[in-house]
Amino acid sequence: MKFSVATNFEADLLPALEGYPVAELFGKLPADSVGGGRASFMLAPLSKARFRAHVQEAARRGIGFNYLVNPACMDNREFIRKGQAELERLLAFVEECGVTSVTVSLPFLLPIIKKRHPRLKVRVGVYARVDCVAKARFWEDLGADCITLESIAVNRDFPMLGSIRQAVGLELQLIANSNCLIFCPLSGQHMVNLSHASQKGHASRGFMIDYCALKCSALKLADPSHYLRSEFIRPEDMKVYTGLGFNSFKILERGAPTDVLARRVRAYAEGRFDGNLLDLIQPYGYKTSSPKGGRLLDFQRFARFFFRPMAVSQTGLLRLKRLAEKRGLLAGLPWDPVFIDNRLLDGFLDGMREIDCRSGDCSRCGYCERWSREAVRVDERYRQEMLRLYDAAFNDMYSGALWGVAERRGE
């Protein structure tokens, strides 16, 4: 078993991963010419010199580095001379730094990289949405070295996992600790939104309202069974996937501090975790301020991208700020308003293996709902307050009030 682990580019990360089966780190600059899978405001500032030093330190420890060239959309820049020149400069830079592989999600990029930079291994990212045999074979025939399967569609589809594993010979990777909605209908928009929000030169200049993440969170609070319908793999269930022939796992999240990343790697390496499962799978790992002033840095990054004239109305911005504060983006909570008791989920996956979620109706099945009543605890006061804030934020977006459109319409 081997892990591909998100990097936060902190100096203490590599020592913290010592002794665990970490084959590579993955990450990228907060913004570059192609964009990627996280908006720039989600990531800490990073110089090219610090990036290079981090990659080289990983190499000294026998750990590779996977640079993410993985946008879901490049705004058609890949087909013009300027876009190609920028792409080539980026690829030359990462190879010079000692990067061992790159991840792509656009088919057009894979043969380009193979032809121009044959030393680099090319991995296929989750944004390529590989969820069946035909797609896996397409990428294998194109020359991919590894495919990260679309977790929202296949992590709980064991017949499909077995079919894909038998059909192709290249390395297949699963995301262990994602918690997106199963078969998420928001994922296509989310991938494109995030891609452009880290793309240098884009008209949005990094500005993004993460509507998809907000909607996802609201849906989970409205119906807590969504927490268990998600595609996460519990550490205790890793043996089920290795038994199917999957031995490569990706561990998120690039925005998390070192202690959170190390705790996640340890849990998956040991195959056991006691506590709140959200500590392993939630996108943001912060609950308290870090000694390095992580909260202040979070606020500064938020302000850099969001406090801009003409982006949104002042009133709408203040409402978004209040929602962000409650969600924990700007200020940590000293308690767990949502708690998923991992120990109470022992046996959960056994029943899931007998259910065809793709063709089933969750409201009629009720399996996850029954388990959530036992294992998921949500503070009701927090839940009601957050749902009111979400409703207000969505109303501002849909009506146009967030951008002052409603006022101009005379509403």
C-alpha positions in Angstrom: 0.0 0.0 0.0 1.3 3.5 -0.9 0.0 7.0 -0.3 0.0 10.2 -2.4 -0.3 12.9 0.2 -1.4 16.5 -0.1 1.4 19.0 0.8 0.9 22.3 2.6 4.6 23.2 1.8 5.4 23.6 5.5 8.9 22.6 6.6 7.5 20.3 9.3 5.4 18.2 7.0 8.1 15.8 5.6 9.5 14.9 9.1 5.9 14.3 10.3 5.4 11.8 7.5 8.6 9.8 8.3 8.0 6.1 8.6 4.7 6.0 6.7 4.2 4.6 3.2 4.2 7.9 1.4 5.4 7.5 -2.2 4.8 11.1 -3.3 3.5 14.5 -2.3 1.1 16.4 -4.6 0.4 20.1 -4.9 1.1 23.1 -7.0 1.7 26.9 -6.9 -1.4 28.8 -5.7 -1.9 30.2 -9.2 -0.3 29.4 -12.5 -1.2 29.7 -16.2 -3.3 26.6 -16.4 -5.2 26.6 -13.0 -6.1 23.6 -11.0 -8.4 21.9 -8.5 -8.4 24.5 -5.7 -9.0 28.2 -5.8 -6.0 30.4 -5.0 -7.7 31.9 -1.8 -7.8 28.4 -0.4 -4.0 28.0 -0.4 -1.2 29.9 1.3 1.2 32.1 -0.7 4.1 30.2 -2.1 7.2 31.4 -3.9 8.9 29.4 -6.7 12.1 29.2 -4.6 10.2 27.7 -1.7 8.4 25.3 -4.1 11.7 24.1 -5.5 13.3 23.6 -2.1 10.3 21.6 -0.9 10.4 19.3 -4.0 14.1 18.8 -3.6 13.8 18.0 0.2 11.1 15.4 -0.6 13.5 13.8 -3.2 16.3 13.6 -0.6 13.9 11.6 1.6 13.0 9.3 -1.3 9.6 10.9 -1.9 8.4 11.9 -5.3 6.4 15.0 -6.2 3.3 15.2 -8.4 2.5 18.7 -9.8 -1.1 19.3 -10.6 -1.8 20.5 -14.2 -5.4 19.4 -13.6 -7.9 22.1 -14.5 -11.3 21.0 -15.8 -11.2 23.9 -18.2 -8.4 26.1 -19.6 -10.7 28.6 -21.2 -9.4 27.3 -24.6 -6.0 28.8 -23.9 -4.4 25.4 -24.7 -5.2 26.0 -28.4 -3.6 29.4 -28.8 0.1 30.3 -29.1 0.3 32.3 -25.9 -1.4 29.5 -23.9 1.0 26.9 -25.3 4.0 29.1 -24.5 2.8 29.5 -20.9 2.2 25.8 -20.6 5.6 25.0 -21.9 7.3 27.4 -19.4 5.4 25.8 -16.6 6.3 22.3 -17.6 9.9 23.2 -18.0 9.9 24.9 -14.6 8.4 21.9 -12.7 10.8 19.4 -14.4 13.8 21.6 -13.6 12.7 21.6 -10.0 12.8 17.8 -9.9 9.0 17.0 -10.1 8.6 13.4 -10.9 5.0 13.3 -12.3 2.2 15.6 -13.3 -1.6 15.2 -13.0 -3.8 16.1 -15.9 -7.6 16.0 -16.5 -7.8 17.2 -20.1 -7.0 14.5 -22.8 -5.2 17.0 -25.0 -2.5 17.7 -22.4 -1.4 14.1 -21.9 0.3 13.4 -25.3 1.7 16.9 -25.2 3.5 16.2 -22.0 4.6 12.7 -23.1 6.1 14.0 -26.3 7.8 17.2 -24.9 8.7 16.0 -21.4 9.1 12.2 -21.5 10.8 12.0 -18.1 7.6 13.0 -16.4 5.1 10.4 -15.5 1.5 11.5 -16.3 -1.3 10.8 -13.9 -5.0 11.3 -14.7 -6.8 13.3 -12.1 -10.3 12.9 -10.6 -11.5 15.9 -12.7 -11.2 13.6 -15.8 -14.2 11.7 -14.2 -13.1 8.2 -14.9 -15.9 6.0 -13.6 -16.1 3.1 -16.0 -14.1 0.6 -18.0 -14.3 2.5 -21.3 -12.9 5.7 -19.9 -10.1 3.9 -18.1 -9.1 2.1 -21.3 -9.2 5.4 -23.2 -6.6 6.9 -20.9 -4.5 3.8 -20.8 -4.3 3.8 -24.6 -3.4 7.5 -24.5 -0.4 6.6 -22.4 -1.3 7.4 -18.9 0.8 6.0 -16.1 -1.9 6.2 -13.4 -5.6 7.0 -13.1 -7.3 8.5 -10.0 -10.8 7.2 -10.3 -13.8 9.5 -9.8 -14.5 8.8 -6.2 -18.1 10.2 -6.1 -19.1 7.6 -8.6 -17.1 4.4 -7.9 -15.8 4.3 -4.3 -19.0 2.5 -3.3 -19.6 0.7 -6.6 -17.7 -2.5 -5.9 -18.6 -4.4 -9.1 -17.4 -1.4 -11.2 -14.2 -1.2 -9.2 -13.6 -4.8 -9.9 -14.3 -4.5 -13.6 -12.0 -1.5 -14.0 -9.2 -3.2 -12.1 -9.4 -6.3 -14.3 -9.7 -4.3 -17.6 -6.5 -2.2 -17.3 -3.0 -2.8 -16.3 -1.8 0.6 -15.2 -1.8 1.9 -11.7 -5.2 2.9 -10.3 -5.6 5.2 -7.4 -8.5 6.0 -5.1 -9.1 9.1 -3.0 -9.4 7.8 0.6 -10.8 10.8 2.5 -13.0 12.9 0.3 -16.5 13.6 1.4 -18.3 14.9 -1.6 -22.0 14.0 -2.2 -22.3 10.7 -3.9 -22.9 11.1 -7.6 -22.7 14.8 -6.9 -24.7 16.9 -9.4 -22.7 20.0 -8.5 -19.3 18.5 -9.3 -19.1 19.5 -13.0 -19.7 23.2 -12.2 -17.5 23.0 -9.1 -14.5 21.6 -11.1 -14.7 24.4 -13.6 -15.2 27.2 -11.0 -12.2 26.0 -9.0 -10.0 25.7 -12.2 -10.5 29.3 -13.2 -10.1 30.6 -9.7 -6.5 29.6 -9.7 -5.7 30.5 -13.3 -3.4 33.5 -13.8 -4.8 36.1 -16.2 -8.4 35.0 -15.9 -11.0 37.8 -16.0 -12.2 36.8 -12.4 -8.7 37.6 -11.0 -9.1 34.7 -8.6 -12.5 35.8 -7.3 -14.9 33.0 -6.6 -17.9 32.4 -4.5 -17.8 28.7 -3.7 -21.5 28.2 -4.3 -21.1 24.4 -4.8 -19.4 23.9 -1.4 -22.0 26.1 0.3 -24.8 24.1 -1.3 -23.2 20.8 -0.4 -22.8 21.9 3.2 -26.4 23.1 3.4 -27.7 19.8 2.0 -25.8 17.8 4.5 -27.1 19.9 7.4 -30.7 19.7 6.1 -30.4 15.9 5.8 -27.5 14.5 7.9 -27.7 11.1 6.2 -25.8 12.8 3.3 -22.7 12.7 5.6 -22.7 8.9 5.3 -23.8 8.7 1.6 -20.5 10.4 0.8 -17.7 8.4 -0.8 -15.1 8.4 2.0 -13.2 5.3 2.8 -12.8 4.6 6.5 -9.3 3.5 7.6 -10.8 0.3 8.9 -12.2 -0.5 5.4 -9.0 -0.1 3.5 -8.6 -3.9 3.4 -11.8 -4.2 1.4 -10.2 -2.1 -1.4 -6.7 -3.7 -1.2 -8.6 -7.0 -1.6 -9.9 -5.8 -4.9 -6.4 -5.0 -6.1 -6.2 -1.3 -5.2 -3.0 -0.4 -3.4 -2.6 3.3 -4.2 -4.5 5.9 -2.2 -4.6 9.7 -2.3 -5.0 11.6 1.0 -6.3 15.1 1.1 -6.3 18.2 1.9 -3.8 20.8 0.7 -5.3 23.5 3.0 -4.8 21.5 6.2 -2.0 22.1 8.7 0.7 19.5 9.3 -0.7 17.9 12.4 -4.0 17.2 10.6 -2.3 15.7 7.5 0.0 13.6 9.7 -3.0 12.4 11.7 -4.8 11.4 8.5 -1.8 9.5 7.1 -1.3 7.7 10.4 -5.0 6.7 10.6 -4.9 5.2 7.1 -1.6 3.5 7.6 -2.7 1.9 10.9 -6.2 1.1 9.6 -8.0 2.5 12.6 -9.3 5.8 13.9 -11.1 6.7 17.1 -12.9 10.0 17.2 -14.8 12.3 14.8 -14.6 11.0 11.3 -14.9 14.6 10.0 -11.3 15.1 11.4 -10.2 12.8 8.6 -12.5 13.8 5.7 -13.6 17.5 6.1 -12.1 19.9 3.5 -10.7 22.3 6.2 -8.8 20.8 9.0 -8.7 23.9 11.3 -10.5 24.0 14.6 -8.2 26.4 16.6 -5.7 29.0 15.7 -2.3 27.7 14.9 0.9 28.9 16.6 2.0 30.4 13.3 -1.1 32.5 13.1 -3.0 30.3 10.6 -6.3 32.0 11.3 -4.9 35.4 10.5 -3.4 34.1 7.3 -6.8 32.6 6.4 -8.4 36.0 6.9 -5.7 37.8 4.9 -6.2 35.4 2.0 -10.0 35.7 2.2 -9.7 39.5 2.2 -7.2 39.6 -0.7 -9.7 37.9 -3.0 -13.1 39.0 -1.7 -12.8 42.6 -0.5 -12.8 44.1 -4.0 -14.8 46.9 -5.3 -17.4 45.9 -7.9 -17.1 42.1 -7.2 -20.2 42.0 -4.9 -22.2 44.6 -3.1 -21.1 45.7 0.3 -24.2 44.3 2.0 -23.9 41.0 0.2 -20.2 40.8 1.2 -21.0 41.3 4.9 -23.6 38.5 4.7 -21.1 36.1 3.1 -18.5 37.1 5.8 -20.9 36.1 8.5 -21.6 32.8 6.9 -17.9 32.2 6.4 -17.2 32.9 10.1 -19.9 30.4 11.2 -18.6 27.8 8.8 -15.2 28.1 10.5 -13.3 29.5 7.5 -12.4 32.6 9.4 -12.7 31.6 13.0 -12.4 28.1 14.6 -14.9 26.5 16.8 -13.8 25.0 20.2 -16.3 22.2 19.8 -17.7 19.9 17.2 -21.2 21.0 16.0 -21.2 17.9 13.8 -19.7 14.7 15.1 -19.5 11.4 13.2 -18.5 8.7 15.6 -16.2 6.5 13.6 -16.4 3.6 16.0 -20.2 3.4 15.5 -19.6 2.9 11.8 -18.0 -0.5 12.2 -20.0 -2.8 9.8 -21.5 0.1 7.8 -19.6 -0.8 4.6 -20.7 -4.4 4.7 -24.3 -3.5 4.1 -23.3 -0.9 1.4 -21.7 -3.7 -0.6 -25.2 -5.2 -1.2 -26.8 -2.0 -2.4 -26.8 -0.6 -5.9 -26.7 3.1 -5.1 -26.5 4.2 -8.8 -30.0 2.8 -9.6 -31.5 3.0 -6.1 -33.6 5.7 -4.5 -32.1 6.8 -1.2 -35.5 7.9 0.2 -36.8 4.4 -0.2 -33.6 2.5 0.7 -33.1 4.3 4.1 -29.8 2.4 4.8 -27.6 5.5 5.4 -30.4 7.3 7.2 -30.7 4.5 9.8 -26.9 4.5 10.4 -26.8 8.2 10.6 -29.3 8.3 13.4 -26.8 6.2 15.5 -23.5 7.6 14.3 -24.0 11.2 13.3 -24.7 13.9 16.0 -25.6 17.5 14.9 -26.0 20.3 17.4 -29.6 21.4 16.6 -29.1 25.0 17.5 -26.1 25.3 15.3 -27.9 23.4 12.5 -30.9 25.7 12.5 -28.8 28.9 12.7 -26.6 27.7 9.8 -29.6 26.7 7.6 -31.0 30.2 8.1 -27.7 31.8 7.0 -27.5 29.5 4.0 -31.0 30.3 3.0 -30.3 34.0 3.2 -27.1 33.7 1.2 -28.7 31.7 -1.5 -31.6 34.1 -1.7 -29.1 37.0 -2.2 -27.5 35.0 -5.0 -30.7 34.0 -6.8 -32.3 37.4 -6.5 -29.2 39.3 -7.5 -29.0 41.2 -4.3 -25.5 39.9 -3.7 -24.3 41.9 -6.7 -26.7 44.8 -6.3 -28.7 43.6 -9.3 -32.0 43.5 -7.3 -31.5 47.2 -6.3 -31.0 48.2 -9.9 -34.2 46.4 -10.8 -36.0 48.4 -8.2 -36.7 45.4 -5.9 
